[in-house]
Amino acid sequence: MNRQLSLEDIQTEAIARAGRHADPAWKEGAFELVLRVARANRFFTVDDVWDIGLPETRENRALGAVMKQVQKRGYISPTDRVENSRRHSHNHGRRITVWESLIYAYRDMEQPGELLSVCCGAQEHEYAEDFCSACNEATEFEYIQRGL
């Protein structure tokens, strides 16, 4: 007896298939970029991962499989929120999941401080939307509490 597949089943299978056929090096790089975004943002979407330099691949839906892998490892969790994608030329602004980071580095900071990026040979610069304000490169971040 054939079972009718739901839209969710079809989408899940398409994402899994794209993930199975994606380049392993691309998937590894995508995984690391998702972690970088999750450490720097309490809430984010896949657009934020693309924005910091994830290269296009033959099947961009493979990022969905990477997101599921990151979720299974306990680093992120999907919220019940969605927003329109900023990548109109790639996906026509479709609705995408807003993810919550479970590894956001600054979620429990009580004292005011500054979020600084570390790059350019370990120089520190002001935080500017996931990029170093001096060299405009995606970078790691460090929270410095004031007065310490």
DSSP file (Angstrom, degrees, kcal/mol; ACC not computed):
  #  RESIDUE AA STRUCTURE BP1 BP2  ACC     N-H-->O    O-->H-N    N-H-->O    O-->H-N    TCO  KAPPA ALPHA  PHI   PSI    X-CA   Y-CA   Z-CA
    1    1 A M              0   0    0      0, 0.0     2,-0.4     0, 0.0     0, 0.0   0.000 360.0 360.0 360.0 128.6    0.0    0.0    0.0
    2    2 A N        -     0   0    0      1,-0.0     2,-0.4     0, 0.0     0, 0.0  -0.665 360.0-145.1 -84.2 132.4    1.4    3.4   -1.0
    3    3 A R        -     0   0    0     -2,-0.4     2,-0.4     1,-0.0    -1,-0.0  -0.810  19.3-119.2 -96.9 136.6    1.4    6.1    1.6
    4    4 A Q        -     0   0    0     -2,-0.4     2,-0.3     1,-0.1    -1,-0.0  -0.613  30.0-131.8 -74.2 127.2    0.7    9.7    0.5
    5    5 A L        -     0   0    0     -2,-0.4     2,-0.1     1,-0.1    -1,-0.1  -0.592  15.1-131.5 -81.8 140.3    3.7   11.8    1.4
    6    6 A S     >  -     0   0    0     -2,-0.3     4,-2.2     1,-0.1     5,-0.2  -0.410  25.8-108.0 -81.5 165.3    3.2   15.1    3.1
    7    7 A L  H  > S+     0   0    0      1,-0.2     4,-2.5     2,-0.2     5,-0.2   0.892 122.9  53.6 -58.9 -39.8    4.8   18.4    1.9
    8    8 A E  H  > S+     0   0    0      2,-0.2     4,-2.6     1,-0.2    -1,-0.2   0.897 107.5  50.4 -63.2 -40.8    7.0   18.2    5.0
    9    9 A D  H  > S+     0   0    0      2,-0.2     4,-2.3     1,-0.2    -1,-0.2   0.909 111.3  48.5 -62.1 -42.4    8.1   14.6    4.1
   10   10 A I  H  X S+     0   0    0     -4,-2.2     4,-2.3     2,-0.2    -2,-0.2   0.920 113.1  46.9 -65.0 -44.3    9.0   15.7    0.6
   11   11 A Q  H  X S+     0   0    0     -4,-2.5     4,-2.4     2,-0.2     5,-0.2   0.919 111.7  51.0 -64.0 -43.5   11.0   18.7    1.8
   12   12 A T  H  X S+     0   0    0     -4,-2.6     4,-2.4     1,-0.2    -2,-0.2   0.911 112.0  46.9 -60.4 -43.8   12.8   16.6    4.4
   13   13 A E  H  X S+     0   0    0     -4,-2.3     4,-2.8     2,-0.2    -1,-0.2   0.895 110.7  52.1 -66.9 -39.5   13.8   14.0    1.8
   14   14 A A  H  X S+     0   0    0     -4,-2.3     4,-2.3     2,-0.2    -2,-0.2   0.912 111.9  46.3 -63.0 -42.2   14.9   16.7   -0.7
   15   15 A I  H  X S+     0   0    0     -4,-2.4     4,-2.3     2,-0.2    50,-0.3   0.928 113.6  48.7 -65.2 -44.8   17.1   18.3    1.9
   16   16 A A  H  X S+     0   0    0     -4,-2.4     4,-2.3     2,-0.2    -2,-0.2   0.911 111.7  49.5 -61.9 -42.5   18.6   14.9    2.9
   17   17 A R  H  X S+     0   0    0     -4,-2.8     4,-1.6     2,-0.2    -1,-0.2   0.917 110.6  49.9 -63.2 -43.7   19.2   14.0   -0.7
   18   18 A A  H  X S+     0   0    0     -4,-2.3     4,-0.6     1,-0.2    44,-0.2   0.898 111.3  50.1 -61.7 -40.1   21.0   17.3   -1.3
   19   19 A G  H >< S+     0   0    0     -4,-2.3     3,-0.7     1,-0.2    -2,-0.2   0.885 107.3  53.2 -65.4 -39.5   23.1   16.7    1.8
   20   20 A R  H 3< S+     0   0    0     -4,-2.3    -1,-0.2     1,-0.2    -2,-0.2   0.834 114.6  41.9 -64.2 -31.9   24.1   13.2    0.7
   21   21 A H  H 3< S+     0   0    0     -4,-1.6    -1,-0.2    -5,-0.2    -2,-0.2   0.439  91.2 109.1 -97.9   0.1   25.3   14.5   -2.7
   22   22 A A  S << S-     0   0    0     -3,-0.7    -3,-0.0    -4,-0.6    38,-0.0  -0.426  83.3 -92.1 -77.3 152.5   27.1   17.6   -1.5
   23   23 A D     >  -     0   0    0      1,-0.1     4,-2.4    -2,-0.1     3,-0.2  -0.440  31.0-136.6 -60.8 126.9   30.8   17.9   -1.5
   24   24 A P  H  > S+     0   0    0      0, 0.0     4,-2.2     0, 0.0     5,-0.2   0.864 104.4  51.9 -57.8 -37.6   32.2   16.7    1.9
   25   25 A A  H  > S+     0   0    0      2,-0.2     4,-2.2     1,-0.2     5,-0.2   0.891 109.7  49.6 -66.5 -38.1   34.6   19.6    2.1
   26   26 A W  H  > S+     0   0    0     -3,-0.2     4,-2.8     2,-0.2    -1,-0.2   0.928 110.7  50.0 -64.5 -44.5   31.8   22.1    1.4
   27   27 A K  H  X S+     0   0    0     -4,-2.4     4,-2.5     1,-0.2    -2,-0.2   0.898 110.4  49.9 -62.1 -40.3   29.7   20.5    4.1
   28   28 A E  H  X S+     0   0    0     -4,-2.2     4,-2.0     2,-0.2    -1,-0.2   0.922 112.6  46.6 -63.8 -44.2   32.5   20.7    6.6
   29   29 A G  H  X S+     0   0    0     -4,-2.2     4,-2.1     2,-0.2    -2,-0.2   0.893 112.3  50.7 -63.9 -40.1   33.1   24.4    5.8
   30   30 A A  H  X S+     0   0    0     -4,-2.8     4,-2.4     2,-0.2    -2,-0.2   0.904 107.6  53.5 -64.1 -41.6   29.4   25.1    6.1
   31   31 A F  H  X S+     0   0    0     -4,-2.5     4,-2.1     1,-0.2    -2,-0.2   0.929 109.8  47.8 -58.4 -46.5   29.2   23.4    9.5
   32   32 A E  H  X S+     0   0    0     -4,-2.0     4,-2.1     1,-0.2    -1,-0.2   0.880 111.2  50.3 -64.5 -38.9   32.1   25.6   10.8
   33   33 A L  H  X S+     0   0    0     -4,-2.1     4,-2.4     2,-0.2    -1,-0.2   0.879 107.9  53.1 -68.3 -36.7   30.4   28.8    9.4
   34   34 A V  H  X S+     0   0    0     -4,-2.4     4,-2.6     1,-0.2    -2,-0.2   0.930 109.9  48.9 -61.9 -43.7   27.1   27.8   11.1
   35   35 A L  H  X S+     0   0    0     -4,-2.1     4,-2.2     2,-0.2    -2,-0.2   0.899 109.5  52.4 -62.1 -40.0   28.9   27.4   14.4
   36   36 A R  H  X S+     0   0    0     -4,-2.1     4,-1.2     2,-0.2    -2,-0.2   0.927 112.2  44.7 -61.1 -45.2   30.6   30.8   13.9
   37   37 A V  H  X S+     0   0    0     -4,-2.4     4,-1.4     1,-0.2     3,-0.3   0.903 112.2  52.9 -65.5 -40.5   27.3   32.5   13.3
   38   38 A A  H  < S+     0   0    0     -4,-2.6    -2,-0.2     1,-0.2    -1,-0.2   0.840 107.0  51.8 -66.3 -33.3   25.7   30.7   16.2
   39   39 A R  H  < S+     0   0    0     -4,-2.2    66,-1.9    65,-0.2    67,-0.3   0.818 117.0  39.4 -70.0 -28.8   28.5   31.8   18.6
   40   40 A A  H  < S+     0   0    0     -4,-1.2     2,-0.4    -3,-0.3    -2,-0.2   0.574 116.5  47.4 -98.5 -11.9   28.0   35.4   17.6
   41   41 A N     <  -     0   0    0     -4,-1.4    60,-0.2     1,-0.1    -1,-0.1  -0.993  56.3-155.8-137.6 130.4   24.2   35.6   17.3
   42   42 A R  S    S+     0   0    0     -2,-0.4    59,-3.0     1,-0.2     2,-0.4   0.908  93.1  23.2 -69.2 -40.0   21.5   34.5   19.6
   43   43 A F  E    S+A  100   0A   0     57,-0.2     2,-0.3     2,-0.0    57,-0.2  -0.976  79.2 148.8-126.2 141.7   19.0   34.2   16.7
   44   44 A F  E     -A   99   0A   0     55,-2.1    55,-3.6    -2,-0.4     2,-0.3  -0.972  29.8-137.9-160.3 169.5   19.9   33.8   13.1
   45   45 A T    >>  -     0   0    0     -2,-0.3     3,-1.0    53,-0.2     4,-0.8  -0.779  41.4 -97.0-126.1 173.7   18.8   32.4    9.7
   46   46 A V  H 3> S+     0   0    0     51,-0.4     4,-2.3    -2,-0.3     3,-0.3   0.782 119.5  70.2 -63.2 -25.3   20.7   30.6    6.9
   47   47 A D  H 3> S+     0   0    0      1,-0.2     4,-2.6     2,-0.2    -1,-0.2   0.878  93.9  55.4 -58.1 -36.2   21.0   34.0    5.2
   48   48 A D  H <> S+     0   0    0     -3,-1.0     4,-1.0     2,-0.2    -1,-0.2   0.852 106.6  50.3 -65.6 -33.3   23.4   35.0    7.9
   49   49 A V  H  <>S+     0   0    0     -4,-0.8     5,-1.1    -3,-0.3     3,-0.5   0.927 112.5  45.8 -69.4 -45.1   25.6   32.0    7.1
   50   50 A W  H ><5S+     0   0    0     -4,-2.3     3,-1.7     1,-0.2     4,-0.3   0.897 107.8  60.2 -61.8 -39.0   25.5   32.8    3.4
   51   51 A D  H 3<5S+     0   0    0     -4,-2.6    -1,-0.2     1,-0.3    -2,-0.2   0.778  98.3  56.3 -63.9 -28.0   26.3   36.5    4.2
   52   52 A I  T 3<5S-     0   0    0     -4,-1.0    -1,-0.3    -3,-0.5    86,-0.2   0.371 132.6 -77.6 -91.0   8.8   29.6   35.7    5.9
   53   53 A G  T < 5 +     0   0    0     -3,-1.7    -3,-0.2     1,-0.2    -2,-0.2   0.644  66.0 161.6 117.0  15.5   31.0   33.9    2.9
   54   54 A L      < -     0   0    0     -5,-1.1    -1,-0.2    -4,-0.3     2,-0.1  -0.540  42.4-125.6 -64.6 122.7   29.6   30.4    2.5
   55   55 A P        -     0   0    0      0, 0.0    -1,-0.1     0, 0.0   -25,-0.0  -0.374  23.8-102.3 -71.4 149.7   30.4   29.6   -1.2
   56   56 A E        -     0   0    0     -2,-0.1     2,-0.3     2,-0.0     3,-0.0  -0.300  40.3-162.5 -62.0 153.0   27.6   28.6   -3.5
   57   57 A T        -     0   0    0      1,-0.0     3,-0.4   -35,-0.0     4,-0.1  -0.824  37.4 -92.7-131.6 173.2   27.4   24.8   -4.3
   58   58 A R  S    S+     0   0    0      1,-0.3     2,-0.4    -2,-0.3   -36,-0.1   0.874 122.0  23.7 -55.8 -39.1   25.8   22.8   -6.9
   59   59 A E    >   -     0   0    0    -41,-0.1     3,-2.1     1,-0.1    -1,-0.3  -0.869  68.6-168.9-132.7  98.6   22.7   22.3   -4.7
   60   60 A N  T >  S+     0   0    0     -2,-0.4     3,-1.8    -3,-0.4     4,-0.3   0.653  79.1  79.2 -65.8 -15.2   22.3   25.0   -2.1
   61   61 A R  T >> S+     0   0    0      1,-0.3     3,-1.4     2,-0.2     4,-0.8   0.658  72.1  83.7 -65.1 -12.7   19.6   23.1   -0.3
   62   62 A A  H <> S+     0   0    0     -3,-2.1     4,-1.8     1,-0.3    -1,-0.3   0.767  76.3  68.9 -60.9 -24.2   22.5   21.1    1.2
   63   63 A L  H <> S+     0   0    0     -3,-1.8     4,-2.7     1,-0.2    -1,-0.3   0.848  92.1  59.4 -62.9 -31.9   22.8   23.8    3.8
   64   64 A G  H <> S+     0   0    0     -3,-1.4     4,-2.0    -4,-0.3    -1,-0.2   0.899 104.4  49.1 -60.8 -40.3   19.5   22.6    5.2
   65   65 A A  H  X S+     0   0    0     -4,-0.8     4,-1.9   -50,-0.3    -1,-0.2   0.880 110.5  50.7 -66.7 -37.7   21.1   19.2    5.8
   66   66 A V  H  X S+     0   0    0     -4,-1.8     4,-2.6     2,-0.2    -2,-0.2   0.918 108.1  52.5 -65.0 -43.0   24.0   20.9    7.5
   67   67 A M  H  X S+     0   0    0     -4,-2.7     4,-2.4     1,-0.2    -2,-0.2   0.905 108.9  50.2 -59.5 -41.6   21.6   22.9    9.7
   68   68 A K  H  X S+     0   0    0     -4,-2.0     4,-2.6     2,-0.2    -1,-0.2   0.887 110.3  50.4 -63.6 -38.7   19.9   19.6   10.7
   69   69 A Q  H  X S+     0   0    0     -4,-1.9     4,-1.5     2,-0.2    -2,-0.2   0.919 110.7  48.1 -65.2 -43.5   23.3   18.1   11.5
   70   70 A V  H  <>S+     0   0    0     -4,-2.6     5,-1.9     1,-0.2     6,-0.5   0.892 112.5  50.5 -63.2 -39.2   24.3   21.1   13.7
   71   71 A Q  H ><5S+     0   0    0     -4,-2.4     3,-2.0    -5,-0.2    -2,-0.2   0.931 106.8  53.4 -63.5 -46.0   20.9   20.8   15.4
   72   72 A K  H 3<5S+     0   0    0     -4,-2.6    -1,-0.2     1,-0.3    -2,-0.2   0.802 104.3  56.5 -61.3 -28.8   21.3   17.1   16.1
   73   73 A R  T 3<5S-     0   0    0     -4,-1.5    -1,-0.3    -5,-0.2    -2,-0.2   0.495 119.2-112.4 -82.2  -2.9   24.7   17.9   17.8
   74   74 A G  T < 5S+     0   0    0     -3,-2.0    -3,-0.2     2,-0.2    -2,-0.1   0.681  85.5 114.0  86.4  19.1   22.9   20.3   20.2
   75   75 A Y  S   <S+     0   0    0     -5,-1.9    27,-3.2     1,-0.1    28,-0.6   0.761  79.3  17.6 -91.9 -27.7   24.3   23.6   19.0
   76   76 A I  E     -B  101   0A   0     -6,-0.5    -2,-0.2    25,-0.3    25,-0.2  -0.919  59.0-157.9-141.0 163.4   21.1   25.2   17.6
   77   77 A S  E     -B  100   0A   0     23,-2.2    23,-3.4    -2,-0.3     2,-0.2  -0.995  26.1-115.7-143.4 137.8   17.4   24.8   17.8
   78   78 A P  E     -B   99   0A   0      0, 0.0    21,-0.2     0, 0.0     2,-0.1  -0.495  29.2-147.8 -71.4 142.7   14.7   25.9   15.3
   79   79 A T  E     -     0   0A   0     19,-2.4    19,-0.1     2,-0.3   -36,-0.0  -0.421  27.0-109.7 -94.5 179.4   12.3   28.5   16.7
   80   80 A D  E    S+     0   0A   0     -2,-0.1     2,-0.3    17,-0.1    19,-0.1   0.333  90.9  98.9 -90.0   8.2    8.6   28.8   15.7
   81   81 A R  E     -     0   0A   0     17,-0.4    17,-2.3     2,-0.0     2,-0.3  -0.678  49.0-178.0 -96.2 148.8    9.5   32.0   13.9
   82   82 A V  E     -B   97   0A   0     -2,-0.3     2,-0.3    15,-0.2    15,-0.2  -0.939   2.1-171.9-133.9 159.5   10.1   32.5   10.2
   83   83 A E  E     -B   96   0A   0     13,-2.1    13,-2.9    -2,-0.3     2,-0.2  -0.970  36.1 -87.1-146.1 162.9   11.1   35.5    8.1
   84   84 A N  E     -B   95   0A   0     -2,-0.3    11,-0.2    11,-0.2    10,-0.2  -0.500  49.7-112.1 -70.9 136.4   11.5   36.3    4.4
   85   85 A S        -     0   0    0      9,-2.5    -1,-0.1    -2,-0.2     3,-0.1  -0.373  10.3-145.0 -66.3 145.6   14.9   35.4    3.0
   86   86 A R  S    S+     0   0    0      1,-0.2     2,-1.3    -2,-0.1     3,-0.2   0.500  85.1  87.5 -85.3  -5.4   17.1   38.3    1.9
   87   87 A R    >>  +     0   0    0      1,-0.2     4,-2.4     7,-0.1     3,-1.4  -0.458  48.6 156.8 -94.1  61.9   18.4   36.1   -0.9
   88   88 A H  H 3>  +     0   0    0     -2,-1.3     4,-1.9     1,-0.3    -1,-0.2   0.840  69.0  55.7 -58.5 -37.3   15.7   37.1   -3.4
   89   89 A S  H 34 S+     0   0    0     -3,-0.2    -1,-0.3     1,-0.2    -2,-0.1   0.707 116.3  37.7 -72.4 -16.9   17.8   36.3   -6.5
   90   90 A H  H <4 S+     0   0    0     -3,-1.4    -2,-0.2     1,-0.0    -1,-0.2   0.778 138.6   6.3-101.5 -34.0   18.4   32.7   -5.2
   91   91 A N  H >< S-     0   0    0     -4,-2.4     3,-1.3     3,-0.1    -3,-0.2   0.202  94.2-110.5-141.0  17.9   15.1   31.7   -3.6
   92   92 A H  T 3< S-     0   0    0     -4,-1.9    -4,-0.2    -5,-0.3    -3,-0.1   0.761  71.4 -67.3  59.5  28.0   12.6   34.5   -4.3
   93   93 A G  T 3  S+     0   0    0     -6,-0.5    -1,-0.3     1,-0.1    -5,-0.1   0.788  79.9 177.9  67.9  28.3   12.5   35.6   -0.7
   94   94 A R    <   -     0   0    0     -3,-1.3    -9,-2.5   -10,-0.2     2,-0.3  -0.093  39.6 -84.8 -60.6 165.9   10.8   32.5    0.5
   95   95 A R  E     - B   0  84A   0    -11,-0.2     2,-0.3   -13,-0.1   -11,-0.2  -0.548  51.0-171.2 -74.8 133.5   10.1   32.0    4.2
   96   96 A I  E     - B   0  83A   0    -13,-2.9   -13,-2.1    -2,-0.3     2,-0.1  -0.925  25.8 -98.4-128.6 153.6   13.0   30.6    6.2
   97   97 A T  E     - B   0  82A   0     -2,-0.3     2,-0.6   -15,-0.2   -51,-0.4  -0.391  24.4-137.1 -69.5 140.0   13.4   29.4    9.8
   98   98 A V  E     -     0   0A   0    -17,-2.3   -19,-2.4   -19,-0.1   -17,-0.4  -0.903  26.5-153.6 -94.0 124.5   14.8   31.6   12.5
   99   99 A W  E     -AB  44  78A   0    -55,-3.6   -55,-2.1    -2,-0.6     2,-0.5  -0.712   6.3-139.7 -99.4 148.6   17.2   29.4   14.5
  100  100 A E  E     -AB  43  77A   0    -23,-3.4   -23,-2.2    -2,-0.3     2,-0.3  -0.933  19.4-130.9-106.4 131.1   18.2   29.9   18.2
  101  101 A S  E     - B   0  76A   0    -59,-3.0   -25,-0.3    -2,-0.5     3,-0.1  -0.623  16.4-170.1 -78.5 134.9   21.8   29.4   19.1
  102  102 A L  S    S+     0   0    0    -27,-3.2   -26,-0.2    -2,-0.3    -1,-0.1   0.338  90.5  49.2-100.4   2.3   22.4   27.2   22.1
  103  103 A I  S    S+     0   0    0    -28,-0.6     2,-0.2   -65,-0.2    -1,-0.1   0.149  70.7 149.4-124.1  15.9   26.1   28.2   22.1
  104  104 A Y    >   -     0   0    0      1,-0.2     3,-1.2   -29,-0.1     4,-0.2  -0.359  41.8-145.7 -55.6 119.7   25.7   32.0   21.9
  105  105 A A  T 3  S+     0   0    0    -66,-1.9     3,-0.2     1,-0.2    -1,-0.2   0.657  89.0  40.7 -68.3 -18.6   28.8   33.1   23.7
  106  106 A Y  T >  S+     0   0    0    -67,-0.3     3,-1.2     1,-0.1    -1,-0.2   0.221  75.7 109.9-119.0  14.4   27.3   36.2   25.3
  107  107 A R  T <  S+     0   0    0     -3,-1.2    -1,-0.1     1,-0.2    -2,-0.1   0.776  86.1  39.2 -65.5 -27.3   23.8   35.1   26.4
  108  108 A D  T 3  S+     0   0    0     -4,-0.2     2,-0.3    -3,-0.2    -1,-0.2   0.250  79.0 131.0-109.4  13.1   24.5   35.2   30.1
  109  109 A M    <   +     0   0    0     -3,-1.2     4,-0.1     1,-0.2    -3,-0.0  -0.506  27.5 177.8 -68.9 127.7   26.7   38.4   30.3
  110  110 A E        +     0   0    0     -2,-0.3    -1,-0.2     2,-0.1     3,-0.0   0.788  58.2  68.2-100.5 -35.3   25.4   40.6   33.1
  111  111 A Q  S    S-     0   0    0      1,-0.1     2,-0.0    35,-0.0    -2,-0.0  -0.597  91.5-105.4 -86.6 147.2   27.8   43.5   33.1
  112  112 A P        +     0   0    0      0, 0.0    34,-1.8     0, 0.0     2,-0.3  -0.387  56.7 145.7 -65.5 149.5   27.9   45.9   30.1
  113  113 A G  E     -C  145   0B   0     32,-0.3     2,-0.4    -4,-0.1    32,-0.2  -0.858  43.8 -89.1-160.9-165.4   30.9   45.4   27.8
  114  114 A E  E     -C  144   0B   0     30,-2.8    30,-3.0    -2,-0.3     2,-0.7  -0.971  21.3-139.1-126.6 140.8   32.1   45.5   24.3
  115  115 A L  E     -C  143   0B   0     -2,-0.4    12,-1.2    28,-0.2     2,-0.4  -0.892  30.7-175.7 -97.9 116.2   32.1   42.8   21.6
  116  116 A L  E     -CD 142 126B   0     26,-3.0    26,-3.0    -2,-0.7     2,-0.3  -0.877  19.5-132.5-116.9 145.3   35.3   43.0   19.8
  117  117 A S  E     -CD 141 125B   0      8,-1.9     8,-1.4    -2,-0.4     2,-0.6  -0.689  12.2-145.7 -93.0 150.5   36.5   41.0   16.8
  118  118 A V  E     +CD 140 124B   0     22,-1.8    22,-0.7    -2,-0.3     2,-0.3  -0.957  49.3 103.4-118.6 113.8   39.9   39.4   16.7
  119  119 A C  E  >  + D   0 123B   0      4,-2.0     4,-1.9    -2,-0.6    20,-0.1  -0.851  36.7  73.0-162.3-165.3   41.6   39.3   13.3
  120  120 A C  T  4 S-     0   0    0     -2,-0.3     3,-0.2     1,-0.3    -1,-0.1   0.884 133.6 -33.7  48.7  49.3   44.2   41.0   11.2
  121  121 A G  T  4 S-     0   0    0      1,-0.2    -1,-0.3    -3,-0.1    -2,-0.0   0.884 118.8 -53.7  74.0  37.4   47.0   39.4   13.1
  122  122 A A  T  4 S+     0   0    0      1,-0.3    -2,-0.2     0, 0.0    -1,-0.2   0.599  94.5 146.7  72.9  14.9   45.2   39.4   16.5
  123  123 A Q  E  <  -D  119   0B   0     -4,-1.9    -4,-2.0    -3,-0.2     2,-0.4  -0.552  44.7-128.9 -75.5 149.5   44.3   43.1   16.5
  124  124 A E  E     +D  118   0B   0     -6,-0.2     2,-0.3    -2,-0.2    -6,-0.2  -0.845  30.2 174.1-103.8 138.0   41.0   44.0   18.1
  125  125 A H  E     -D  117   0B   0     -8,-1.4    -8,-1.9    -2,-0.4     3,-0.1  -0.892  40.4 -79.7-134.1 162.7   38.5   46.2   16.3
  126  126 A E  E     -D  116   0B   0     -2,-0.3     7,-1.2   -10,-0.2     2,-0.2  -0.341  52.5-104.1 -63.9 145.6   34.9   47.3   17.1
  127  127 A Y  E     +E  132   0C   0    -12,-1.2     2,-0.2     5,-0.1     5,-0.1  -0.504  40.4 177.9 -69.7 134.3   32.2   44.8   16.3
  128  128 A A  E >   -E  131   0C   0      3,-1.0     3,-1.4    -2,-0.2    -1,-0.0  -0.675  63.3 -54.0-145.0  86.5   30.3   45.6   13.2
  129  129 A E  T 3  S-     0   0    0      1,-0.3     3,-0.1    -2,-0.2    -2,-0.0   0.899 111.7 -43.3  47.8  59.0   27.5   43.1   12.2
  130  130 A D  T 3  S+     0   0    0      1,-0.2     9,-0.8   -90,-0.1     2,-0.4   0.486 123.5  93.4  72.6   5.5   29.6   39.9   12.1
  131  131 A F  E <  S-EF 128 138C   0     -3,-1.4    -3,-1.0     7,-0.2     2,-0.3  -0.959  83.0-106.5-130.3 147.9   32.5   41.6   10.3
  132  132 A C  E  >  -E  127   0C   0      5,-2.6     4,-2.1    -2,-0.4     5,-0.2  -0.543  25.4-143.4 -67.0 130.3   35.7   43.3   11.5
  133  133 A S  T  4 S+     0   0    0     -7,-1.2    -1,-0.1    -2,-0.3    -6,-0.1   0.685  96.0  51.2 -73.0 -15.6   35.2   47.0   11.0
  134  134 A A  T  4 S+     0   0    0     -8,-0.2    -1,-0.2     3,-0.1    -2,-0.0   0.902 128.9  13.1 -86.8 -44.8   38.9   47.5   10.0
  135  135 A C  T  4 S-     0   0    0      2,-0.2    -2,-0.2     0, 0.0     3,-0.1   0.461  91.2-129.3-114.0  -2.1   39.3   44.8    7.3
  136  136 A N     <  +     0   0    0     -4,-2.1     2,-0.3     1,-0.2    -3,-0.1   0.833  61.5 135.9  57.7  36.3   35.6   43.9    6.6
  137  137 A E        -     0   0    0     -5,-0.2    -5,-2.6     1,-0.0    -1,-0.2  -0.854  64.0-103.9-110.3 149.1   36.3   40.2    7.0
  138  138 A A  B     +F  131   0C   0     -2,-0.3     2,-0.3    -7,-0.2    -7,-0.2  -0.468  56.3 165.9 -65.5 143.8   34.2   37.7    8.9
  139  139 A T        -     0   0    0     -9,-0.8     2,-0.1    -2,-0.1   -20,-0.1  -0.910  38.9 -87.2-152.3 173.4   35.9   36.9   12.2
  140  140 A E  E     -C  118   0B   0    -22,-0.7   -22,-1.8    -2,-0.3     2,-0.3  -0.468  44.1-137.1 -81.6 162.9   35.7   35.4   15.7
  141  141 A F  E     -C  117   0B   0    -24,-0.2     2,-0.4    -2,-0.1   -24,-0.2  -0.904  14.2-163.9-128.5 153.3   34.5   37.6   18.5
  142  142 A E  E     -C  116   0B   0    -26,-3.0   -26,-3.0    -2,-0.3     2,-0.6  -1.000  16.9-137.9-136.7 133.2   35.5   38.2   22.1
  143  143 A Y  E     -C  115   0B   0     -2,-0.4     2,-0.6   -28,-0.2   -28,-0.2  -0.821  18.6-167.8 -94.0 122.6   33.4   39.8   24.8
  144  144 A I  E     -C  114   0B   0    -30,-3.0   -30,-2.8    -2,-0.6     2,-0.3  -0.947  14.6-139.6-112.2 117.3   35.4   42.3   27.0
  145  145 A Q  E >   -C  113   0B   0     -2,-0.6     3,-1.2   -32,-0.2   -32,-0.3  -0.556  26.3-110.4 -77.4 139.4   33.6   43.5   30.1
  146  146 A R  T 3  S+     0   0    0    -34,-1.8    -1,-0.1    -2,-0.3   -35,-0.0  -0.386  96.7  20.2 -68.6 143.4   34.1   47.2   30.9
  147  147 A G  T 3         0   0    0     -2,-0.1    -1,-0.2     1,-0.1   -34,-0.0   0.547 360.0 360.0  79.3   8.0   36.2   48.1   33.9
  148  148 A L    <         0   0    0     -3,-1.2    -2,-0.1     0, 0.0    -1,-0.1   0.412 360.0 360.0-103.5 360.0   38.1   44.8   34.1
